Amino acid sequence: MTVFKGYLRIVRANLGQLLMYVGIFLAICVAISRSNPGGTTESFTQKKLNAAVIDRDGGSLGTLLEHYIGQEHNQIPIVDDPQVLQEELYYRNVEYILVIPKGAQERMLAGETDGVVQCVTAPGSTAGYYVDAQIGQLLSHVHILLAGGFSMEEACEQADILSQEKGRINLAEASESGSARTGYNFFYAYLPYALFGSIIMTLGIVIMEFKKKEIRRRMQSAPIPFVRQNLAGAAALLVVCTGIWVFYLLLQAVIYQGGIFRSGHAAIYMLNSFSCMLVALALGYFTGMISENAVALNGINNVLSLGLCFLGGVFVPLEMLGNGIVSIAQFLPTYWYSRINGILRDYGELSSELWHTIWAGLLIQLAFALACFGVTMMLRRGQLQERG
């Protein structure tokens, strides 16, 4: 009990610094998750640019193109003067200027397709590629109609009708459940980074305090066995980490109006994140044992938290990782955390196969935490024997 209280006293003494680390990593986690809102599939809209048309030909082709630009984009009236055109582009009042030179209609009737019209865009702008593709498609319609025996007026009229026919766009749902991804699922997707970052720094600071010569010698001379000392310390750190985990749990409920508690998978979300917290605890214990100062602790923390999150599918979706990386990532706890979170995202009802994956993922995370804790105990015993 004395060792347990000792750990808590050190935590209390460093509480301000610990809360700072929790706040920093929490802010990063929330910012990333909020930047990926679980929007709906109705959020797609076609981009409209500020465009202008300079018709120097005055034929049916120019009328068609001017009408098309006004229909698809925000048409800006502009004077046909080189200095005015440059100023409008420089101040970004327009992003695209379509110029229909004199004789463009005759060139189309003669069968020409390239260079019939010209475009002017601001330097470095990519708007020209977008509108050029639209104009090119429209001119292709006119060219095909002319080749089919239509007059220029008839071809322009039919091309205008064709341009008004829009394909129906339905974005496929990524979720098998047929609903949009929830905001709290995004939060839990990035939660490992907040847990690893804050807990490793928190525990590392506490462990480094216990490595000081005075405290170490007192613990060695105490009648409490080595195993009991470390178990008491682990219990104290578990209390601290559980408090951090509960804080994150309550925070997501506030941010997302109930969060996972509105989901039928709340218990799995909690088990998955708690298992991840145990992994962070074991890594924090290990990191504190091998770190000699705060600079080294911060460096190791960055390598572990960022490395595990990148390779485990936290920052990069598992579907985008190569087969070789996935084969390696399967040995990491973050991979299984992300697998479980992905299942909760994609499925409303869980089959027996999915339950098998979930339980396997939880057990692998716990096994990783126990293995890391065991290695830390061996390392700690070796350090005590070496230093005496």
Steps between C-alpha positions, in 0.01 A plus 500: 500500500795730571635456146152554357463829689852602400419474133181702548693771691741538209207518259341770715828694513521500119127543440530833315753362255301181452179690427692708246603189306149358516361829370752525216445151364126524555485824300691336212270196507181709503630730226579207270171324568296820454674566168348171375132540583275207441316678222224363283513385142295803401794735557627486137463826305648601167756779527415827327770745396491869424533496121462748216441465125642725228310431178681656204329280244133576564368172360288213628806330646581804713141521620507132599826533693388815676173336604685190619745698715213694653320176578794308650695782667468850636523713187665837560444779244831641380626752246702369206813697579842335560582722799159439658533126448840497673371702795195279547719189503762660726244594764331161461166657406487230233683169493438408139446701182374323189590682178313413180715650222363628172453217252459229766167386355643470148789290633253266669305467174827417325551207738764651727484411869824620657554864588152611394456691826755636747510524876684738730558421868695653785859374534517189718125441485365152428154627409580483130529120501155463655317735262705391198374146549141623504545723194681220317211263560249756376700571184526124439120480502483783246764338280319163501168665416658696214651179366153346518360758257360763737544866426698715746182646651341154535820349641532775760135461597529123545832535686332744738224247567754225562697719740192546719461128553681415822589157627366408841785477754466264795803467724539147625487454876820370655295345776323167458239625742391757240546803725759775504803466723438654838712773653578300812636217284748748354588604856568142601696439180758759609473439875809269514723795417359700790525201735855410401627855497353611832541174695858431391606851602302482823634164614849571374530801727379300801731204432803727458432642846515150649830437323673770703774366723340594834161349424653193337717423803207543739292255297787250490540513878126465563369161621255492207587244230598626156193348333259659748667839457455491124145366521409780740658753265317352203172518694557867578580576137193303393287729717656806336456361148143395570430856607639628168294240311182600685573864422520424127186287528299779657641760264387319186152468653491879544641582155275258310179531706526162663764355269543125524223481760255556213648199322404138543873421509584717801642209702734399216618858453581513872678163505702588192612839631570355847721232345681771307545690825661192660743482206583868553552432872744217428688710245510794740644278773760365258589845364546643849741218586729560200485883498759698690353847455197686364660561159559129444151422629341743255698357208409141582138604551485655153653193337266258676175697474545617141655174380232278647223728374634521145574129466186393685249679277414789733620784276487307171201270435587132497356470150770735367794315654697260283489126555854499636423770757177329601691174559729682741222708654310188606752460782416848635217574746394812309423287193248294694360809668440652156351174370247495783417869457452439127260214571298721733495766228387271219257257660183546698452130566800286588531147366680221682803551274514869590470419869791259461711780348402739779589259782824403326592868465431570867704200614793596277504849649496359852772250414717778363450704819590201722809418293617861514440510876696176548796634303492817709511299824805309379665824396423660836650209693814518289535873561474455876764227499738709292469820701474341841 
